[in-house]
């Protein structure tokens, strides 16, 4: 009875926030192993506390999220890892809340289905147990969208500045998020009243354009007083020096989006692909590589939608898609802007992390929720089945029936217990090293491990720690060839393992 009364009083925005916090808590408690990126962030935060910004940058080039972790940890006394998870949980809860709040302004009649979709979509919800900077990016992105929707109802310079500030902070987590400024521009160009179109565009992106121009001038400057006041140039040079981290990252993004710099590399890849193709297909290697790379995006997007592909596809029935696009154009333009960034990335790398695609899922959530609502009206008998499956997907994302990775924790604890400060350790497993209290700088690349030829001077090590996937059938002969004896093997149900070995001659 109390639960029913609570459900009637809570709003969709509150439900999204509280529900997200509970899902994050469940995910962290059921799968506590820290992911690889999380290990990097914790080490970067630790180095920031020890040596400041320069020390953090030596560990990670874009260290702003680890720096935030370090500052919060210092003032609260909470450990770095737990601080990171706490920040991520709050960021994700805020993301869900602002996304639902934005959708409530656009399609209020479907707000509860949208809230359910936001909490259940596999794409953004699958990684709740991991320590990621993406959550901060998603939070400030959705905050900027919500602020932009409010601003559009009463355009003022002050509120426009707040929108731009929120989106600028987004770039401190993922700099490519700046592409959403183009979504704001296109949104206003097509949706603003004709008489105020130019004014609105200047309000929403005028200041970023001025700042970008100023940064371009400052970054291009070095202390060169010829033709300038030496005093002014010296201070401008100091500003430019402090902007070096941003300069390097922006240069990388510009290089990524520059077709001229990528054409030669793409041609080399196409030629390599041609060598493995049937002779009649060799001339089309470039086209195959290009289209095959782009195909990764829709395939991963569809995979992340899971069963929500059905309400998404239902939007293409009876003009529903056009209707909802006209009501949520900002999300549509943002979806397209991020799609262009993903296209540039995947053509360059032929690879996409699921986290990058997850942004598309977030931006599509209002549309999918609207499709869910329309589908449940069209087939009312299936509504309860749809709800049940949605909750199953939601809990599977968080609690997860997939195999966790506690064997890294057990391996690290065993290594910490059985080694000393003077132990000579060769380690290839970053997570085992983390739980053993070892510096990540000691971790070696498994690709450099001798396999079929030669050998490694194993007499130099007391412990050899190897991370071995279940598909590796050569590890046994490799151990024998190098005269290594297995001390401990830690496995999961798939037979992925961490092997801790030593020399056969060791006691």
Secondary structure, DSSP 8 states (H G I E B T S, - for coil): -HHHHHHHH--HHHHHHHHHHHHHHHHHHH-----HHHHHHHHHHHHHHHHHHHHHHHH-SS-HHHHHHHHHHHHH---HHHHHHHHHHHHHHHHHHHHHHHHHHH-GGGHHHHHHHHHH-HHHHTTTTS--THHHHHHHHHHHHHHHHHHHHS--HHHHHHHHHHHHHHTTT-GGGGGHHHHHHHHHHHHS-GGGHHHHHHHHHHHHHHHHHHHHHHHH--S--TTS-HHHHHHHHHHHHHTHHHHHHHHHHHHHH-HHHHHHHHHHHHHHHHTTS-GGGGGGHHHHHHHHHHHHHHHHHHHHHGGGHHHHHHTTSTTHHHHHHHH-HHHHHHHHHHHHHHHHHHHHHS---HHHHHHHHHHHHHHHHHHHHHHHHHTGGGHHHHHHHHHHHHHHHHT-SS---HHHHHHHHHHHHH--TT--EEE--HHHHHHTT--GGGB--GGGS--SSS---GGG-SEEEEEE-TT--SHHHHHHHTTEEEEEEEE-TT--EEEEEEETT--
